[in-house]
Amino acid sequence: MERRSLVTVVTVVLGVGIMVAAWTLSRYGAYRSWFGGDAERGRALYAFHCAACHGPEGQGRVRGNATQLSNPDFLALASDEFLRVTIARGRRGTEMRGWARDAGGSLNRADIEDLVAFLRTWQRNVPIPPMPLLGRGDPTRGRKLYEAACANCHGWVGRGELGMGPAVTNPDLLAAADDAFLWATIAYGRRDTPMFPSLHGLSGVRQFNEQEINDVVAYLRSWQNKQ
């Protein structure tokens, strides 16, 4: 009898504890972070906060150099963490403000998780292209390649000031993106955008080999702590 009463008490205590924990997590935005965002709620948040620049269908470039967020090649390479950090922290020196509350924005963690879930509804079954073993690049060679082949869209020092390509030397982009993201974007481009492939043998005009792309990535990285 005593054992049954003890089991009952433990069950009640655990139940109450779980309810309190769930309420606390949802209150402070961690619940959705752990269990996935609400894409429908994210749709409403996107329409209110993001569509003015990125377009209602994520087509991009409605205002400034806003990224085409519905691009399947972008979504295939961008991790959820990359999307979270970009939404939360923004990109300094651009119109992409930080939307997290601790960055002066209005979104909590749950809101950001819901936005990421909504962006994923645009994702198609696009295979991630093959990646070589990334080698060490030479930023000096990379600078020459960048200036010859990339500056006409992204600007002489990569700030996107020409209005034709995003700011690729932005420190917040470089902090969020790993080398594989940069390498694959340069190599394979993004369909239906002016960013054509650069890897030798593909349809782009640049025709870089793998090491040359490593060099361009190294050059971009050299800007990470300069600004």
N, C-alpha and C positions, 0 to 999 in steps of 0.2 A: 504493500500500500504506500509506504513511504517512498519507495523507489519510483512508483508511478507518479506520485506528486512531484518528486524532484524532476522527472522527465518533463512533466507538464510545465513546471516553472521555467526550466531551461529553454523549452520550445517557445514559450511566450516572450522571454527575454531576448532570444535570438530574433524572433519575428519583429519585435519592436525595434531592435537594433538595426535590422536590415531596412525597415521603413524609414528610420531616422537617417541612415546613411544615404538611402536613395534620394530622400528629400534634400539633404545637404548637397549631394553631388549635382542634382538638377538645379538647385538654387544658385550654385556657383559655376555652373557651366561644364563641370567635369563629366556629368552623366552621359551626355551625348558624345563627348570626346572619347569615352571608353566604349560606348555601345553603338556608335554611328550616328550621323546627322540625319535630320529630317529634310529630305530633298524638296518637299512641297513648301515647307516654311522657308527654305533657302531660296526658292523661286521668288517668293514675295520680297525677301531681303535684297536679292539681286536686282529686281525691277526698281526698287526704291533707291539703292545705293550705287549700283554699278552700271546699269544700262545706259545712262547718259553718256558715258565715255566708251564703254565696250560694246554697246549696241544691244537691243533686246534679244537677239539671237546669238550674242557673243561674237559677232562678226568682226569686231575691232575697228579701230581708227575712226570711230564716230567723232571723237574729240582727241586731237593730238595723235600720239603714237600708241594709243591704247592697244594692248595685245588682243589678238583674235583668240579669245578664251575657248571657243568651241572647236578650234582646229584640232583634228584628230592626232596629228603628229606632236603637237604641244602636249596634249593630255596623255599621250602614250609615254612621254618622257618625264613629265612633271609628277613628282611624288605628292602624296597628300600633305606631307610636311612642307614641301616647297610651296604649295598653294596656301597652307595655313600661315606660314611666315610672311609670305608676300602680302596677303590680305591684312594681317595684323600689323606689320611694320611699315608697309608701303615701300616706296623708292624715293629717297630724298633727292631734291633737285628736279623732281618731275611732278606732274599733276596727280600721280598715284600716292595719295596720302596714306598714312597708317590708320586703319580702322579700329584697332583694338583700343579699349578704354585707356589702358596705360600708355598708349601712344597719342592720346588726345582725341580718339575716335569715340564711336557710340556703340560698338559691338562687343559683346562678351564672348567667352569661349564657345558657348553653345551656338551662338549666332554664326560664328566663323565655321564651326563644324557643319552647320546646316548649309552654308554657302558652298563649302567643298563638296558636300553630298549632291547639291544641285549641279555644280559644274561637271561632276562625274556622269550625270544623265546624258551629257552630250558626247560622252566617249564612245567610240566605235571599236570594233574588234580589229585594231590595227596592230600587226606584229611589230614588236620592237626590233629595229634593224640590227644587224650584227655589229658587235663592237670589238675592236682589236684590244690587245693588252695595251693600255695607255702608257706611253713612254714619256720620258722627260723632254720637254720642249725647250727651245732656245728663244727667249723673249726678244732678243735683238733681231733674229731672223723673222720671228713672228710679227714684229712691228713693220718690217718692210713688206711682208705679205699683206698685212692688214691695210696698210696705206695704199697699196696697189689695187687691192681687190674688194675692200670692205668699206673704206672711208667714204666712198661716194654716196652710200646710203646711211651709214651709222654716224657719220661725222669724223673729222680728222682725228680726234682723240676719243671717239666712241660715246659722245654725250647725246647722240640722237637729235642734235639741234637742227638738222636739215629737214626734219619732218617726214623722212622716208623710211627710217628704221629706228628701233628702240635704242635706248642708251645702254650699250653693252659693256661699258666700263663702270657702270653705276655700282657703288660698293655694296648696296643692299641686294642687288641681283647677284653679285659675285659671292656674297655671304650665303645666299640661299641655294644657289645652283652648284652642284658638284661638277667635276671635270667631265664626267661621262655625259651629263646633260649638255654642256657646252660643246663637247666634241661631236656628239650626234647631231646637234642642231646645225653646226657648221657643215658637217659631212653630208647630211641627208636633206637639209632644208625643211621647209614647211609648205605643204601643198596649198595651192590657191592663195599664195602670198608672194610678194616680190623676193622672198628668201628662197632662192633656188639651191639645189644641191651643189656642194663644192668638191666632193670626193671624185678623184679620177675615175673615169669610166661611167659616171652618171651623166645626167642630161644638162648639168649646169655648165657655165662658161669658165669657171675658175680652175677646175681640174687639179686640185691639190692632192698630193699623196698623203699617206697617213702621218708621216713625220711632220710634214708641213702643217697639218691641222694641229698636231701637238704643239708646234711652235706658236701658232696663233692663240691657242688656249693659254700657253705660258705668258704670252704678251698681255692678254686680257687679265690674267691673274696678277700681273705686275701692277695693275691699277687698284687692286683690292684695298690696300691700306693708304693710298695716296690722297683720297678725297675726304 
